[in-house]
Every structure is written in structure tokens, then in C-alpha cells.
Amino acid sequence: MAVNREHICKACDGTGMLADDEAWKYTCSVCNGDGVVMPGENTSPEAPFSVDETNRTLE
């Protein structure tokens, strides 16, 4: 199934993963790893997440 390019998550460019300056990869916190954001979809995290001193998410 083709995904409309307009719905691709702009934070992760559709990969579902983000990386920091040190190339540590983590699940995209905008699309929750789907790589797609549908119109009207809530992009807020379901629960607060922890970050370390360099603002990397902790899983």
C-alpha cells in the first residue's frame, strides 16, 4: 500500500527512527515509530518520557 507523501512524518522522514549527534537511534517520538502522521492525529506522547543530560530519550 502506497503512503501519501504528505502524511510522511517530517521529524523522521518516514523511517520511524531518529538519531542524535552521536548516531544513537531511537523511536521517533512524533509518529511513535510509524513513519506516518495522519491529519488530526495526536502527536503528543502517550506518557511522559525521560531524557538524559544531553536530551536523549531514555527507554
All heavy atoms as TSV, in Angstrom:
chain	resi	resn	atom	element	x	y	z
A	1	MET	N	N	0.845	-1.171	0.000
A	1	MET	CA	C	0.000	0.000	0.000
A	1	MET	C	C	0.895	1.240	0.000
A	1	MET	O	O	1.784	1.385	0.824
A	1	MET	CB	C	-0.889	-0.014	1.237
A	1	MET	CG	C	-1.798	1.169	1.318
A	1	MET	SD	S	-2.895	0.953	2.730
A	1	MET	CE	C	-2.744	2.534	3.479
A	2	ALA	N	N	0.688	2.130	-0.937
A	2	ALA	CA	C	1.465	3.360	-1.021
A	2	ALA	C	C	0.961	4.357	0.017
A	2	ALA	O	O	-0.218	4.446	0.296
A	2	ALA	CB	C	1.337	3.950	-2.403
A	3	VAL	N	N	1.917	5.073	0.593
A	3	VAL	CA	C	1.588	6.087	1.590
A	3	VAL	C	C	1.683	7.444	0.931
A	3	VAL	O	O	2.642	7.732	0.217
A	3	VAL	CB	C	2.574	6.011	2.776
A	3	VAL	CG1	C	2.308	7.127	3.760
A	3	VAL	CG2	C	2.479	4.657	3.451
A	4	ASN	N	N	0.674	8.251	1.149
A	4	ASN	CA	C	0.681	9.610	0.617
A	4	ASN	C	C	1.872	10.350	1.206
A	4	ASN	O	O	2.055	10.395	2.419
A	4	ASN	CB	C	-0.629	10.302	0.989
A	4	ASN	CG	C	-0.764	11.673	0.376
A	4	ASN	OD1	O	0.226	12.313	0.026
A	4	ASN	ND2	N	-1.981	12.124	0.249
A	5	ARG	N	N	2.698	10.934	0.357
A	5	ARG	CA	C	3.918	11.626	0.792
A	5	ARG	C	C	3.608	12.762	1.776
A	5	ARG	O	O	4.423	13.082	2.614
A	5	ARG	CB	C	4.651	12.163	-0.443
A	5	ARG	CG	C	5.967	12.798	-0.147
A	5	ARG	CD	C	7.043	11.770	0.097
A	5	ARG	NE	N	8.286	12.459	0.475
A	5	ARG	CZ	C	9.154	11.970	1.317
A	5	ARG	NH1	N	8.975	10.791	1.859
A	5	ARG	NH2	N	10.246	12.632	1.615
A	6	GLU	N	N	2.424	13.345	1.684
A	6	GLU	CA	C	2.051	14.422	2.597
A	6	GLU	C	C	1.884	13.924	4.032
A	6	GLU	O	O	1.929	14.710	4.959
A	6	GLU	CB	C	0.751	15.087	2.139
A	6	GLU	CG	C	0.892	15.847	0.838
A	6	GLU	CD	C	-0.405	16.492	0.393
A	6	GLU	OE1	O	-1.297	16.659	1.236
A	6	GLU	OE2	O	-0.504	16.808	-0.792
A	7	HIS	N	N	1.699	12.619	4.210
A	7	HIS	CA	C	1.477	12.070	5.545
A	7	HIS	C	C	2.752	11.496	6.164
A	7	HIS	O	O	2.727	11.022	7.300
A	7	HIS	CB	C	0.400	10.991	5.501
A	7	HIS	CG	C	-0.918	11.527	5.010
A	7	HIS	ND1	N	-1.856	10.731	4.444
A	7	HIS	CD2	C	-1.423	12.778	4.984
A	7	HIS	CE1	C	-2.902	11.457	4.085
A	7	HIS	NE2	N	-2.657	12.717	4.406
A	8	ILE	N	N	3.853	11.527	5.420
A	8	ILE	CA	C	5.119	11.030	5.962
A	8	ILE	C	C	5.539	11.929	7.123
A	8	ILE	O	O	5.475	13.149	7.034
A	8	ILE	CB	C	6.217	11.042	4.868
A	8	ILE	CG1	C	5.846	10.107	3.724
A	8	ILE	CG2	C	7.587	10.700	5.453
A	8	ILE	CD1	C	5.848	8.647	4.079
A	9	CYS	N	N	5.967	11.341	8.213
A	9	CYS	CA	C	6.408	12.093	9.391
A	9	CYS	C	C	7.617	12.952	9.011
A	9	CYS	O	O	8.620	12.440	8.514
A	9	CYS	CB	C	6.769	11.136	10.517
A	9	CYS	SG	S	7.392	11.960	11.996
A	10	LYS	N	N	7.500	14.240	9.233
A	10	LYS	CA	C	8.576	15.166	8.860
A	10	LYS	C	C	9.736	15.106	9.861
A	10	LYS	O	O	10.855	15.470	9.537
A	10	LYS	CB	C	8.030	16.580	8.749
A	10	LYS	CG	C	7.099	16.740	7.556
A	10	LYS	CD	C	6.479	18.096	7.474
A	10	LYS	CE	C	5.603	18.280	6.264
A	10	LYS	NZ	N	4.633	17.251	6.023
A	11	ALA	N	N	9.493	14.635	11.055
A	11	ALA	CA	C	10.558	14.537	12.052
A	11	ALA	C	C	11.548	13.424	11.693
A	11	ALA	O	O	12.751	13.585	11.849
A	11	ALA	CB	C	9.967	14.305	13.433
A	12	CYS	N	N	11.046	12.296	11.203
A	12	CYS	CA	C	11.927	11.145	10.924
A	12	CYS	C	C	11.981	10.811	9.435
A	12	CYS	O	O	12.618	9.833	9.048
A	12	CYS	CB	C	11.469	9.938	11.716
A	12	CYS	SG	S	9.847	9.310	11.233
A	13	ASP	N	N	11.313	11.570	8.602
A	13	ASP	CA	C	11.247	11.354	7.152
A	13	ASP	C	C	10.721	9.960	6.816
A	13	ASP	O	O	11.151	9.327	5.860
A	13	ASP	CB	C	12.610	11.596	6.507
A	13	ASP	CG	C	12.501	11.838	5.013
A	13	ASP	OD1	O	11.459	12.345	4.563
A	13	ASP	OD2	O	13.462	11.509	4.286
A	14	GLY	N	N	9.809	9.476	7.633
A	14	GLY	CA	C	9.148	8.207	7.343
A	14	GLY	C	C	9.882	6.963	7.802
A	14	GLY	O	O	9.411	5.851	7.594
A	15	THR	N	N	11.033	7.128	8.435
A	15	THR	CA	C	11.793	5.952	8.870
A	15	THR	C	C	11.306	5.405	10.210
A	15	THR	O	O	11.541	4.241	10.525
A	15	THR	CB	C	13.294	6.273	9.004
A	15	THR	OG1	O	13.469	7.253	10.037
A	15	THR	CG2	C	13.863	6.786	7.696
A	16	GLY	N	N	10.667	6.245	11.007
A	16	GLY	CA	C	10.214	5.827	12.336
A	16	GLY	C	C	11.319	5.899	13.378
A	16	GLY	O	O	11.105	5.567	14.535
A	17	MET	N	N	12.517	6.302	12.944
A	17	MET	CA	C	13.646	6.375	13.868
A	17	MET	C	C	14.283	7.762	13.785
A	17	MET	O	O	14.323	8.382	12.731
A	17	MET	CB	C	14.707	5.334	13.514
A	17	MET	CG	C	14.248	3.899	13.552
A	17	MET	SD	S	13.848	3.322	15.195
A	17	MET	CE	C	15.469	3.187	15.904
A	18	LEU	N	N	14.784	8.240	14.905
A	18	LEU	CA	C	15.549	9.478	14.970
A	18	LEU	C	C	16.945	9.147	15.467
A	18	LEU	O	O	17.149	8.102	16.078
A	18	LEU	CB	C	14.883	10.470	15.933
A	18	LEU	CG	C	13.504	10.993	15.529
A	18	LEU	CD1	C	12.929	11.849	16.643
A	18	LEU	CD2	C	13.577	11.770	14.247
A	19	ALA	N	N	17.900	10.014	15.204
A	19	ALA	CA	C	19.265	9.808	15.681
A	19	ALA	C	C	19.792	11.109	16.250
A	19	ALA	O	O	19.461	12.182	15.766
A	19	ALA	CB	C	20.168	9.335	14.547
A	20	ASP	N	N	20.614	11.005	17.287
A	20	ASP	CA	C	21.213	12.202	17.862
A	20	ASP	C	C	22.575	12.456	17.230
A	20	ASP	O	O	22.960	11.773	16.268
A	20	ASP	CB	C	21.304	12.090	19.387
A	20	ASP	CG	C	22.195	10.953	19.833
A	20	ASP	OD1	O	22.954	10.416	19.015
A	20	ASP	OD2	O	22.135	10.600	21.023
A	21	ASP	N	N	23.303	13.426	17.745
A	21	ASP	CA	C	24.596	13.804	17.181
A	21	ASP	C	C	25.624	12.673	17.239
A	21	ASP	O	O	26.566	12.644	16.458
A	21	ASP	CB	C	25.162	15.022	17.900
A	21	ASP	CG	C	24.328	16.259	17.656
A	21	ASP	OD1	O	23.538	16.268	16.691
A	21	ASP	OD2	O	24.450	17.220	18.436
A	22	GLU	N	N	25.453	11.750	18.173
A	22	GLU	CA	C	26.390	10.642	18.312
A	22	GLU	C	C	25.908	9.391	17.591
A	22	GLU	O	O	26.420	8.303	17.825
A	22	GLU	CB	C	26.615	10.351	19.794
A	22	GLU	CG	C	27.254	11.523	20.515
A	22	GLU	CD	C	27.383	11.295	22.009
A	22	GLU	OE1	O	26.865	10.282	22.511
A	22	GLU	OE2	O	28.000	12.146	22.662
A	23	ALA	N	N	24.882	9.551	16.753
A	23	ALA	CA	C	24.313	8.469	15.941
A	23	ALA	C	C	23.548	7.430	16.754
A	23	ALA	O	O	23.283	6.338	16.257
A	23	ALA	CB	C	25.373	7.803	15.079
A	24	TRP	N	N	23.189	7.761	17.992
A	24	TRP	CA	C	22.314	6.876	18.748
A	24	TRP	C	C	20.924	6.992	18.146
A	24	TRP	O	O	20.424	8.087	17.951
A	24	TRP	CB	C	22.256	7.285	20.219
A	24	TRP	CG	C	23.478	6.950	20.983
A	24	TRP	CD1	C	24.612	7.690	21.076
A	24	TRP	CD2	C	23.708	5.772	21.750
A	24	TRP	NE1	N	25.526	7.049	21.865
A	24	TRP	CE2	C	25.002	5.870	22.290
A	24	TRP	CE3	C	22.949	4.645	22.031
A	24	TRP	CZ2	C	25.544	4.879	23.096
A	24	TRP	CZ3	C	23.493	3.668	22.831
A	24	TRP	CH2	C	24.770	3.776	23.351
A	25	LYS	N	N	20.311	5.885	17.831
A	25	LYS	CA	C	18.996	5.895	17.212
A	25	LYS	C	C	17.940	5.522	18.241
A	25	LYS	O	O	18.183	4.721	19.129
A	25	LYS	CB	C	18.951	4.921	16.045
A	25	LYS	CG	C	19.815	5.388	14.900
A	25	LYS	CD	C	19.652	4.509	13.701
A	25	LYS	CE	C	20.490	5.082	12.559
A	25	LYS	NZ	N	20.317	4.313	11.351
A	26	TYR	N	N	16.787	6.140	18.078
A	26	TYR	CA	C	15.666	5.855	18.959
A	26	TYR	C	C	14.366	6.060	18.201
A	26	TYR	O	O	14.327	6.709	17.157
A	26	TYR	CB	C	15.728	6.725	20.216
A	26	TYR	CG	C	15.906	8.197	19.959
A	26	TYR	CD1	C	14.813	9.034	19.870
A	26	TYR	CD2	C	17.176	8.751	19.786
A	26	TYR	CE1	C	14.970	10.391	19.616
A	26	TYR	CE2	C	17.336	10.103	19.537
A	26	TYR	CZ	C	16.229	10.901	19.458
A	26	TYR	OH	O	16.388	12.235	19.209
A	27	THR	N	N	13.304	5.487	18.712
A	27	THR	CA	C	11.999	5.558	18.076
A	27	THR	C	C	11.528	7.001	17.995
A	27	THR	O	O	11.641	7.745	18.963
A	27	THR	CB	C	10.977	4.730	18.877
A	27	THR	OG1	O	11.449	3.389	18.967
A	27	THR	CG2	C	9.605	4.744	18.207
A	28	CYS	N	N	11.003	7.378	16.860
A	28	CYS	CA	C	10.520	8.748	16.650
A	28	CYS	C	C	9.403	9.040	17.654
A	28	CYS	O	O	8.424	8.294	17.742
A	28	CYS	CB	C	10.013	8.907	15.216
A	28	CYS	SG	S	9.370	10.557	14.876
A	29	SER	N	N	9.576	10.122	18.400
A	29	SER	CA	C	8.591	10.469	19.423
A	29	SER	C	C	7.404	11.236	18.837
A	29	SER	O	O	6.421	11.460	19.522
A	29	SER	CB	C	9.257	11.302	20.526
A	29	SER	OG	O	9.866	12.451	19.976
A	30	VAL	N	N	7.467	11.610	17.569
A	30	VAL	CA	C	6.350	12.309	16.928
A	30	VAL	C	C	5.364	11.292	16.358
A	30	VAL	O	O	4.166	11.357	16.614
A	30	VAL	CB	C	6.853	13.267	15.825
A	30	VAL	CG1	C	5.698	13.902	15.070
A	30	VAL	CG2	C	7.739	14.337	16.430
A	31	CYS	N	N	5.840	10.337	15.580
A	31	CYS	CA	C	4.943	9.360	14.942
A	31	CYS	C	C	4.917	8.027	15.692
A	31	CYS	O	O	4.247	7.094	15.259
A	31	CYS	CB	C	5.350	9.130	13.500
A	31	CYS	SG	S	6.963	8.331	13.296
A	32	ASN	N	N	5.630	7.920	16.796
A	32	ASN	CA	C	5.718	6.688	17.591
A	32	ASN	C	C	6.251	5.517	16.775
A	32	ASN	O	O	5.853	4.369	16.975
A	32	ASN	CB	C	4.363	6.343	18.217
A	32	ASN	CG	C	3.960	7.354	19.249
A	32	ASN	OD1	O	4.765	7.792	20.054
A	32	ASN	ND2	N	2.695	7.752	19.226
A	33	GLY	N	N	7.122	5.803	15.812
A	33	GLY	CA	C	7.765	4.749	15.038
A	33	GLY	C	C	7.012	4.305	13.804
A	33	GLY	O	O	7.479	3.453	13.064
A	34	ASP	N	N	5.841	4.885	13.559
A	34	ASP	CA	C	5.056	4.509	12.381
A	34	ASP	C	C	5.639	5.083	11.095
A	34	ASP	O	O	5.477	4.504	10.025
A	34	ASP	CB	C	3.615	5.008	12.497
A	34	ASP	CG	C	2.860	4.346	13.628
A	34	ASP	OD1	O	3.308	3.284	14.100
A	34	ASP	OD2	O	1.813	4.883	14.024
A	35	GLY	N	N	6.239	6.257	11.173
A	35	GLY	CA	C	6.736	6.933	9.985
A	35	GLY	C	C	5.668	7.721	9.254
A	35	GLY	O	O	5.928	8.341	8.246
A	36	VAL	N	N	4.458	7.662	9.759
A	36	VAL	CA	C	3.321	8.332	9.114
A	36	VAL	C	C	2.548	9.102	10.174
A	36	VAL	O	O	2.337	8.611	11.284
A	36	VAL	CB	C	2.383	7.291	8.458
A	36	VAL	CG1	C	1.153	7.962	7.870
A	36	VAL	CG2	C	3.127	6.497	7.411
A	37	VAL	N	N	2.127	10.311	9.829
A	37	VAL	CA	C	1.269	11.108	10.701
A	37	VAL	C	C	0.028	11.486	9.893
A	37	VAL	O	O	0.131	12.192	8.893
A	37	VAL	CB	C	1.982	12.380	11.209
A	37	VAL	CG1	C	1.049	13.208	12.067
A	37	VAL	CG2	C	3.234	12.006	11.988
A	38	MET	N	N	-1.103	10.972	10.282
A	38	MET	CA	C	-2.359	11.258	9.577
A	38	MET	C	C	-2.923	12.585	10.065
A	38	MET	O	O	-2.691	12.980	11.213
A	38	MET	CB	C	-3.362	10.133	9.814
A	38	MET	CG	C	-2.880	8.785	9.311
A	38	MET	SD	S	-2.384	8.769	7.584
A	38	MET	CE	C	-3.951	8.922	6.789
A	39	PRO	N	N	-3.654	13.298	9.193
A	39	PRO	CA	C	-4.258	14.573	9.604
A	39	PRO	C	C	-5.131	14.388	10.847
A	39	PRO	O	O	-5.908	13.434	10.931
A	39	PRO	CB	C	-5.106	14.977	8.395
A	39	PRO	CG	C	-4.519	14.241	7.251
A	39	PRO	CD	C	-3.963	12.964	7.809
A	40	GLY	N	N	-4.961	15.265	11.806
A	40	GLY	CA	C	-5.746	15.221	13.032
A	40	GLY	C	C	-5.206	14.258	14.076
A	40	GLY	O	O	-5.729	14.181	15.178
A	41	GLU	N	N	-4.157	13.498	13.729
A	41	GLU	CA	C	-3.577	12.546	14.673
A	41	GLU	C	C	-2.861	13.286	15.795
A	41	GLU	O	O	-2.142	14.250	15.540
A	41	GLU	CB	C	-2.598	11.631	13.942
A	41	GLU	CG	C	-1.987	10.559	14.833
A	41	GLU	CD	C	-1.076	9.619	14.049
A	41	GLU	OE1	O	-1.219	9.507	12.827
A	41	GLU	OE2	O	-0.215	9.003	14.694
A	42	ASN	N	N	-3.067	12.848	17.007
A	42	ASN	CA	C	-2.396	13.446	18.161
A	42	ASN	C	C	-0.932	13.006	18.157
A	42	ASN	O	O	-0.638	11.813	18.181
A	42	ASN	CB	C	-3.089	13.002	19.449
A	42	ASN	CG	C	-2.478	13.634	20.666
A	42	ASN	OD1	O	-1.607	14.496	20.577
A	42	ASN	ND2	N	-2.946	13.217	21.834
A	43	THR	N	N	-0.014	13.966	18.112
A	43	THR	CA	C	1.415	13.634	18.084
A	43	THR	C	C	2.075	13.788	19.451
A	43	THR	O	O	3.281	13.629	19.563
A	43	THR	CB	C	2.154	14.513	17.056
A	43	THR	OG1	O	1.920	15.879	17.367
A	43	THR	CG2	C	1.677	14.222	15.646
A	44	SER	N	N	1.277	14.079	20.473
A	44	SER	CA	C	1.822	14.171	21.825
A	44	SER	C	C	2.087	12.761	22.350
A	44	SER	O	O	1.341	11.836	22.053
A	44	SER	CB	C	0.829	14.869	22.749
A	44	SER	OG	O	0.575	16.176	22.302
A	45	PRO	N	N	3.159	12.586	23.102
A	45	PRO	CA	C	3.437	11.261	23.657
A	45	PRO	C	C	2.320	10.823	24.608
A	45	PRO	O	O	1.701	11.647	25.271
A	45	PRO	CB	C	4.760	11.446	24.397
A	45	PRO	CG	C	4.981	12.902	24.507
A	45	PRO	CD	C	4.135	13.584	23.495
A	46	GLU	N	N	2.060	9.512	24.629
A	46	GLU	CA	C	1.007	8.980	25.487
A	46	GLU	C	C	1.373	9.110	26.964
A	46	GLU	O	O	0.510	9.214	27.807
A	46	GLU	CB	C	0.732	7.527	25.131
A	46	GLU	CG	C	0.157	7.374	23.737
A	46	GLU	CD	C	-0.052	5.931	23.340
A	46	GLU	OE1	O	0.144	5.038	24.194
A	46	GLU	OE2	O	-0.412	5.694	22.189
A	47	ALA	N	N	2.645	9.069	27.245
A	47	ALA	CA	C	3.117	9.192	28.628
A	47	ALA	C	C	4.406	10.009	28.599
A	47	ALA	O	O	5.118	10.007	27.593
A	47	ALA	CB	C	3.383	7.819	29.220
A	48	PRO	N	N	4.713	10.720	29.667
A	48	PRO	CA	C	5.974	11.459	29.701
A	48	PRO	C	C	7.160	10.513	29.537
A	48	PRO	O	O	7.113	9.362	29.973
A	48	PRO	CB	C	5.991	12.103	31.089
A	48	PRO	CG	C	4.636	11.925	31.638
A	48	PRO	CD	C	3.950	10.844	30.899
A	49	PHE	N	N	8.211	10.947	28.867
A	49	PHE	CA	C	9.395	10.116	28.746
A	49	PHE	C	C	10.588	10.846	29.344
A	49	PHE	O	O	10.632	12.061	29.386
A	49	PHE	CB	C	9.666	9.690	27.296
A	49	PHE	CG	C	9.702	10.794	26.288
A	49	PHE	CD1	C	10.875	11.486	26.026
A	49	PHE	CD2	C	8.564	11.136	25.590
A	49	PHE	CE1	C	10.917	12.490	25.079
A	49	PHE	CE2	C	8.598	12.155	24.655
A	49	PHE	CZ	C	9.763	12.830	24.395
A	50	SER	N	N	11.539	10.074	29.795
A	50	SER	CA	C	12.728	10.614	30.448
A	50	SER	C	C	13.811	10.912	29.423
A	50	SER	O	O	13.917	10.229	28.408
A	50	SER	CB	C	13.262	9.616	31.464
A	50	SER	OG	O	12.308	9.350	32.442
A	51	VAL	N	N	14.616	11.929	29.706
A	51	VAL	CA	C	15.763	12.251	28.868
A	51	VAL	C	C	16.992	12.362	29.762
A	51	VAL	O	O	16.887	12.610	30.954
A	51	VAL	CB	C	15.561	13.566	28.091
A	51	VAL	CG1	C	14.428	13.434	27.094
A	51	VAL	CG2	C	15.317	14.731	29.016
A	52	ASP	N	N	18.162	12.154	29.158
A	52	ASP	CA	C	19.391	12.306	29.929
A	52	ASP	C	C	19.871	13.746	29.839
A	52	ASP	O	O	19.191	14.605	29.277
A	52	ASP	CB	C	20.458	11.305	29.482
A	52	ASP	CG	C	20.958	11.555	28.076
A	52	ASP	OD1	O	20.572	12.562	27.455
A	52	ASP	OD2	O	21.734	10.723	27.581
A	53	GLU	N	N	21.069	14.031	30.360
A	53	GLU	CA	C	21.565	15.404	30.410
A	53	GLU	C	C	21.822	16.008	29.038
A	53	GLU	O	O	21.873	17.219	28.877
A	53	GLU	CB	C	22.824	15.496	31.268
A	53	GLU	CG	C	24.000	14.717	30.733
A	53	GLU	CD	C	23.982	13.258	31.152
A	53	GLU	OE1	O	23.087	12.837	31.906
A	53	GLU	OE2	O	24.865	12.530	30.707
A	54	THR	N	N	21.948	15.171	27.985
A	54	THR	CA	C	22.127	15.683	26.624
A	54	THR	C	C	20.821	15.641	25.839
A	54	THR	O	O	20.819	15.728	24.620
A	54	THR	CB	C	23.211	14.894	25.882
A	54	THR	OG1	O	22.834	13.526	25.831
A	54	THR	CG2	C	24.558	15.057	26.547
A	55	ASN	N	N	19.715	15.475	26.534
A	55	ASN	CA	C	18.371	15.493	25.967
A	55	ASN	C	C	18.072	14.289	25.075
A	55	ASN	O	O	17.247	14.352	24.178
A	55	ASN	CB	C	18.111	16.793	25.210
A	55	ASN	CG	C	16.653	17.174	25.231
A	55	ASN	OD1	O	15.923	16.780	26.136
A	55	ASN	ND2	N	16.210	17.920	24.246
A	56	ARG	N	N	18.752	13.164	25.300
A	56	ARG	CA	C	18.446	11.927	24.583
A	56	ARG	C	C	17.356	11.196	25.342
A	56	ARG	O	O	17.372	11.167	26.572
A	56	ARG	CB	C	19.679	11.021	24.482
A	56	ARG	CG	C	20.756	11.623	23.627
A	56	ARG	CD	C	21.907	10.696	23.483
A	56	ARG	NE	N	22.537	10.498	24.791
A	56	ARG	CZ	C	23.770	10.078	24.970
A	56	ARG	NH1	N	24.506	9.778	23.931
A	56	ARG	NH2	N	24.262	9.929	26.182
A	57	THR	N	N	16.427	10.614	24.620
A	57	THR	CA	C	15.356	9.884	25.288
A	57	THR	C	C	15.905	8.600	25.888
A	57	THR	O	O	16.785	7.947	25.330
A	57	THR	CB	C	14.214	9.547	24.327
A	57	THR	OG1	O	14.727	8.786	23.248
A	57	THR	CG2	C	13.540	10.798	23.802
A	58	LEU	N	N	15.395	8.266	27.044
A	58	LEU	CA	C	15.780	7.035	27.725
A	58	LEU	C	C	14.642	6.044	27.591
A	58	LEU	O	O	13.495	6.375	27.830
A	58	LEU	CB	C	16.056	7.315	29.202
A	58	LEU	CG	C	17.139	8.353	29.477
A	58	LEU	CD1	C	17.214	8.655	30.966
A	58	LEU	CD2	C	18.484	7.861	28.967
A	59	GLU	N	N	14.970	4.839	27.168
A	59	GLU	CA	C	13.933	3.814	27.001
A	59	GLU	C	C	14.015	2.800	28.102
A	59	GLU	O	O	14.984	2.574	28.703
A	59	GLU	CB	C	14.071	3.136	25.641
A	59	GLU	CG	C	13.813	4.122	24.533
A	59	GLU	CD	C	13.887	3.469	23.163
A	59	GLU	OE1	O	13.736	2.249	23.069
A	59	GLU	OE2	O	14.086	4.191	22.206
